[in-house]
């Protein structure tokens, strides 16, 4: 019984450095944007169409998630307040990917 109460007290006593977490989230978003740009350019230059391009995007997202997990040494709660921000929220990244995918596909294969 005391183990449960000590764990609950320990969890309530946790505090976060908001400046550090903000910096971490900004670095994560910058990395996602760069990854989306690189994957979009690669998909366009390679001439991928349809689901093949989206598969490339999700593979690159998975690789980046593995890299961030290795970099955080599996202890992502020390760097981010919740796993949700660490693993997913790629709406803007997907839009950036599609924009550059279409642009580079058009530049290389259409014109």
NUPA-400547 format. One record per residue (C-alpha): residue number from 0; x, y, z. Coordinates in nm, 3 decimals, padded with zeros to 5 digits, always signed. Example, Ala and Ser with C-alpha at 12.3 -4.5 7.8 and 13.67 -1.06 7.14 Angstrom:
# NUPA-400547
(0, (+01.230, -00.450, +00.780)) (1, (+01.367, -00.106, +00.714)) 
//
This chain:
# NUPA-400547
(0, (+00.000, +00.000, +00.000)) (1, (+00.282, +00.239, +00.081)) (2, (+00.443, +00.171, -00.258)) (3, (+00.136, +00.299, -00.440)) (4, (+00.113, +00.611, -00.229)) (5, (+00.485, +00.686, -00.264)) (6, (+00.460, +00.647, -00.643)) (7, (+00.160, +00.882, -00.653)) (8, (+00.342, +01.137, -00.437)) (9, (+00.652, +01.109, -00.655)) (10, (+00.445, +01.165, -00.970)) (11, (+00.276, +01.470, -00.816)) (12, (+00.612, +01.610, -00.709)) (13, (+00.751, +01.606, -01.062)) (14, (+00.813, +01.944, -01.211)) (15, (+00.923, +02.038, -01.558)) (16, (+01.147, +02.312, -01.686)) (17, (+00.911, +02.477, -01.932)) (18, (+01.189, +02.653, -02.121)) (19, (+01.370, +02.324, -02.179)) (20, (+01.051, +02.144, -02.284)) (21, (+00.962, +02.428, -02.521)) (22, (+01.308, +02.404, -02.673)) (23, (+01.270, +02.026, -02.710)) (24, (+00.932, +02.056, -02.879)) (25, (+01.069, +02.324, -03.115)) (26, (+01.361, +02.097, -03.204)) (27, (+01.119, +01.810, -03.264)) (28, (+00.901, +02.022, -03.492)) (29, (+01.205, +02.153, -03.681)) (30, (+01.323, +01.796, -03.731)) (31, (+00.981, +01.690, -03.853)) (32, (+00.969, +01.978, -04.098)) (33, (+01.315, +01.897, -04.236)) (34, (+01.226, +01.527, -04.258)) (35, (+00.903, +01.612, -04.442)) (36, (+01.091, +01.836, -04.686)) (37, (+01.357, +01.574, -04.755)) (38, (+01.101, +01.295, -04.799)) (39, (+00.886, +01.514, -05.028)) (40, (+01.183, +01.605, -05.244)) (41, (+01.292, +01.241, -05.260)) (42, (+00.944, +01.120, -05.353)) (43, (+00.913, +01.383, -05.626)) (44, (+01.257, +01.323, -05.773)) (45, (+01.212, +00.944, -05.765)) (46, (+00.879, +00.986, -05.944)) (47, (+00.671, +00.807, -05.684)) (48, (+00.297, +00.833, -05.730)) (49, (-00.002, +00.733, -05.523)) (50, (+00.047, +00.520, -05.217)) (51, (+00.418, +00.468, -05.289)) (52, (+00.487, +00.830, -05.197)) (53, (+00.287, +00.808, -04.876)) (54, (+00.466, +00.486, -04.785)) (55, (+00.797, +00.673, -04.822)) (56, (+00.665, +00.945, -04.592)) (57, (+00.555, +00.702, -04.322)) (58, (+00.883, +00.511, -04.345)) (59, (+01.075, +00.836, -04.295)) (60, (+00.847, +00.925, -04.001)) (61, (+00.920, +00.586, -03.846)) (62, (+01.294, +00.628, -03.893)) (63, (+01.281, +00.970, -03.733)) (64, (+01.079, +00.835, -03.439)) (65, (+01.341, +00.565, -03.385)) (66, (+01.620, +00.826, -03.400)) (67, (+01.444, +01.048, -03.143)) (68, (+01.381, +00.748, -02.920)) (69, (+01.748, +00.646, -02.936)) (70, (+01.857, +01.003, -02.874)) (71, (+01.634, +01.023, -02.565)) (72, (+01.766, +00.681, -02.457)) (73, (+01.410, +00.552, -02.432)) (74, (+01.330, +00.798, -02.153)) (75, (+01.111, +01.033, -02.353)) (76, (+00.920, +01.156, -02.046)) (77, (+01.235, +01.335, -01.932)) (78, (+01.227, +01.552, -02.244)) (79, (+00.859, +01.577, -02.338)) (80, (+00.555, +01.614, -02.110)) (81, (+00.357, +01.343, -02.291)) (82, (+00.428, +01.072, -02.544)) (83, (+00.164, +01.210, -02.777)) (84, (+00.384, +01.506, -02.870)) (85, (+00.678, +01.273, -02.914)) (86, (+00.526, +01.014, -03.144)) (87, (+00.264, +01.177, -03.359)) (88, (+00.113, +01.511, -03.464)) (89, (+00.238, +01.520, -03.819)) (90, (-00.046, +01.713, -03.980)) (91, (+00.173, +02.003, -04.088)) (92, (+00.453, +01.768, -04.183)) (93, (+00.224, +01.575, -04.413)) (94, (+00.112, +01.896, -04.584)) (95, (+00.474, +02.003, -04.632)) (96, (+00.557, +01.660, -04.770)) (97, (+00.273, +01.671, -05.025)) (98, (+00.364, +02.026, -05.131)) (99, (+00.726, +01.941, -05.205)) (100, (+00.637, +01.601, -05.351)) (101, (+00.407, +01.760, -05.609)) (102, (+00.649, +02.046, -05.679)) (103, (+00.954, +01.828, -05.737)) (104, (+00.757, +01.568, -05.930)) (105, (+00.635, +01.844, -06.160)) (106, (+00.979, +02.000, -06.199)) (107, (+01.159, +01.674, -06.275)) (108, (+00.906, +01.456, -06.457)) (109, (+00.659, +01.697, -06.616)) (110, (+00.862, +01.996, -06.730)) 
//
